[in-house]
Amino acid sequence: MTAQPGTASGSSAQLRAGAQLGDYVLGQPLWPLRIADAYRANGPKGPATVYVIKAAVAGDPAVRDQVIAGTRAAAVLPEHKHLVRTLAAGLTGDILWIATEEVDGSLVRDMLLKKKQAGSSGLGARGTGNLITGVTAALADVVHGALASESVVVNRQGRIRVTDLALGPGTLAAMKAGIIPMQSCIAPEVQASGEPTSVGDVYSVGALLYESLVGSALERGGPRPSEVVSGMNAQIDELVARACHRDADKRFGRVDVLGEVVGEALGKGGAMETSAVPKLEHAPELGSQVQSLATELSASTSNPAVSGNLVVDRALQAALADSTEKWLISKGRLDYGPFSLADVVAQIEKGEIVAGNIIMDKDTGARSDVGGHPLLGPMVDAAKARLDDQRRAQAEVRVQSAEKKRGAMLYAVIGLGALGAAAGVYFIIQSVRSDDKAKEVNAVAKLEGADLKVSVSLPKVPPAKKRSGGSRGTAGAGGAGRYDDNLALDLSDDSDETETLGMDKVFAVYSSYGGQLGSCLGANGVRSANIGMIIDGPSGRVKGVKVNGQSSGGLHGCIWRVMTKMQFPKINGPRTRAEFDIGV
């Protein structure tokens, strides 16, 4: 069922001027809408417009929730010259209301009604073109859901604004709930689902385009725009048909693309019949075009084109010379453009336009698969082959690079394995050596830890003897390390005072050689020994040694070699005799 302009269900009694809703004081009523009544008002920041939601709509919880949701979404949008800004909303008693900035001008719905009452129809080609351009700019990044001729206002300066964006979701919900009639400007899939979509808005803009040209709402079997608007060709019929196609996938992908196409068609004369734009049926036959081009090329000395088809190449060159941006490219549900033919060719070369994409001449509405286009099809095939060759070449390079990397990795692993083996052998050898050293250290430690039982006797002072001229004992008498008791005698007179080395100092020196002395015992199979020694006072060196009373033998020789390494403190005396025991 199609609602007539200006009608609505569930109307509420009009509020009187001076009524206050929140911070806003109502003035005179402006116009009734499908789910609300608009009033002039004064708010905290000056003049405003307040929309009072009809009681039947506000009383439905689901619809009320959609009204509130739409208001919240609209309130956070940035300012736009083609959108009326939403300021506030509230519930005063049982009255649900929405406040927007001041709206001046006339609704498109009312303008069309006045035109009809005056005996004319529609807003004309240029006026409709401006209207659709402004509306699609407003809805480029937002979804309305229920756009209609009552949704748009035009002021005296020609400014076009969508006024009821906040009411869109609520209006659609009210239609779905049966509170107000469903309108023909709503896309079929949106009528079924009740969910607003951007492609559904494309349908609604197409319906507004039709109504603005014809003067009546879109309906099946209605007159074509080219039949109503004088001087307009069938291109506008094709635009309306595509925008309002029942299959959403076959419509324009975005409202702003539709707006640009309509603006070109109506604002720049693309859909108008002029002498500069002949009708298709009056164009020369293709055969005569080919014949004239062939005749021209036969007299030319230029080289043949790469394709080998002189006529096609010449036609392509002529087309590329035209810089008019009139070609749209459809990829799935999205439309791109308009482009010049040179831009289209450049995108084909990059692989951005491929077979299956649709190219459309927005001046004539003609559509074709790019892959099947007589001029562009061979270019698409050539570009595909070239790009495939490039991809294969790049794949081969990647494979070769990967093989080289794998080879280098293999050699690296082998090298690391060899280094690891060498390192393992090295550490094993070091470990064996460390064990040997540990054993040696342990052995030395055991020797150093031999139990020394030291018994040191003080030097005996023998009776003084007079020196005779017969002979004197010497330190070296009887061989190296031989012990001579006479060496311990003081050769001076009794009255001489001589210094001897303290036994504590003697012990401090030879005890540090316990390990070496103990090794001598072990080497000779002896468990203990008594060692006597004579220490020279001025040099601090051992001059004589006896072991177990003996001054010769293997044990004596080993201990003598150790004792000669000892350095005792030097004293101002002839010599000191000491003896001690050692056991292991």
C-alpha positions, 0 to 999 in steps of 0.5 A, a space after each residue: 500500500 502506498 501512502 499519499 504525501 502528507 498523510 499519516 496514521 496515529 495522529 496526535 492532537 496538536 500542542 498549543 504554542 507556549 507548551 514546554 518540552 524540556 528546555 524547549 518552548 514550542 511555537 507554531 506547528 510546521 508540518 506533519 510527518 509520518 511518525 511525528 509533528 514538527 514545531 517551531 521552538 525556542 531552546 537554550 541556544 535560540 530558534 530550533 525545531 522540535 519533532 513530537 512523536 505521535 502517540 501511537 508510535 511512542 506507545 509501541 516499545 519496539 518502535 520507541 526503542 528504534 526512535 531513541 536509537 536513531 536519535 542517539 546515532 544522529 546526535 553524535 554525527 559531525 556537522 554536515 551542510 546537507 544534514 540537519 543537526 540533532 540537538 536533544 531528545 526527551 520524554 515529558 510526561 507521555 510525550 516523546 520529542 526530538 529537538 534539532 537545529 532550526 529548519 527553514 524552507 519547504 519540504 520536497 513533498 510539499 513542493 511537488 504537491 504545489 507543482 501538481 496543484 499548479 498543473 505541472 509535474 516534477 522539479 525539472 531536470 536541473 532541479 532534480 539533479 541538484 536535489 539528488 546531488 545534495 541528498 546523496 552527499 548527506 547520506 554518503 557515510 550514514 544510513 537513513 532507512 526510510 528516505 522519502 520526499 518528506 525527508 528533505 527540505 529546500 530553502 529559498 537560497 536552494 540549500 538542500 538538507 535531510 531533516 529527519 535522519 534521527 527519525 529514519 529507523 523509527 519510521 521503518 520500525 513503525 512501517 514494519 509494525 503496521 502502525 503506518 503504511 509501508 511506502 513504495 520508496 522502501 527497498 523490497 529486502 528492507 521491507 521484508 527484514 526491517 533492517 536499514 541498509 546502505 544499498 536500501 538507501 540507494 533504492 530510496 534515492 532512486 525512488 526520490 529521483 523518479 518522484 522528483 522528475 515525474 511528480 508522483 510516487 514510484 509504482 509498478 507500471 508508472 510512466 517513464 521519466 523520459 516520457 514525462 520530462 521534455 527533452 530527456 532521453 532514455 538514459 535517465 530511465 536506465 539509471 532509475 531502473 538500476 537504482 530501484 532494481 529488485 535485486 540489491 546486487 544489481 543496484 549502484 553500490 553506494 548512494 554517492 556514486 548514484 548521486 555523481 552519475 545523476 548529477 552528470 546526467 541531469 546537471 551536464 546534459 548527459 541525459 538530455 537530447 541535444 544535437 551534440 548528443 545524437 540518439 543511438 538509432 541515428 548513429 552511423 552503422 559500424 560497417 561504415 565506421 570500419 570502412 572509413 577508418 580502413 580507407 584512412 589507414 590505407 593512405 597512412 604511412 604509420 606502422 601497424 599497431 601491435 595487435 595487427 588489427 589496424 582498424 581496432 588499434 586506430 579506434 582505440 587510439 582515438 578513444 584514448 585521446 578522449 579525456 572525458 570521465 564517463 566510464 564507471 566500473 562495477 566490481 561486485 556491489 561496488 561502483 568506481 569512477 567515473 574514469 576516462 578511458 585512459 584511466 581504465 586502460 591503466 588499471 587494466 595494465 595493473 590488473 586492477 580491472 579484470 574480466 568479470 568487472 562491468 564497464 558502464 558508459 554513464 552518458 548512454 547507460 550501456 553496460 558490458 563485461 570488460 573481458 567481452 568489450 571489443 576494444 578492452 577485451 584483448 587488453 584484459 587478456 594480454 594484461 592477464 597473460 603478462 601478469 601471470 608471466 610476471 607472477 611465475 617469474 617471481 615464483 621461480 625467483 622465490 623458489 630459487 632463493 629458497 633453494 639457495 637458502 636451504 643449501 646454505 642452511 644445510 652447509 651451515 648445519 654441517 659446519 656447525 655439526 663439525 664444529 660441535 664434534 670438534 668442540 666435544 672432542 676438545 672438551 673430552 680431552 680437557 675433561 680427562 686432563 682436568 681429571 688427571 690434574 685433579 688426581 695430581 692435586 688430590 695426591 699433592 693435597 694428601 701429601 701436604 696433609 701428611 701428619 708431621 710429628 715434629 720434635 725439635 731439641 735445643 742446641 747443645 752447647 758442648 764444652 769449650 775446646 781450645 783450638 789446636 793447630 792440628 785440624 779444623 772441621 769443615 762444613 763440607 767434610 765427608 761429602 755433600 750433606 754429611 752431618 758432622 757433630 763438630 759443625 755444631 760446635 762453637 769455635 769461639 772461646 767460651 767468653 764469646 757471645 753467639 746468637 742461635 736460631 729460635 726453634 719456632 722459626 726453624 719449625 715455621 720453615 721446614 714444616 712448609 716442606 712437609 709434603 715433599 719430605 713425606 714424598 721422600 718417605 713414600 718413595 723409599 717405603 719408609 713410614 717415619 724418620 728422624 731428621 737432624 740438620 745443621 743450619 748455617 747462621 750467616 746464610 740461613 741454609 742447611 749445611 748438613 743432614 742426617 736421617 735416622 742417624 745416617 748420612 748416606 743412602 737413598 732416603 738421605 739423598 732425597 731429604 737432603 735435596 729438599 732441605 737445601 731448598 729451605 731458606 731459614 732466617 739469617 742470624 749473627 751466629 755460626 750455626 744452629 742444630 735441630 732435629 725433628 721427626 716426620 711420619 706418614 
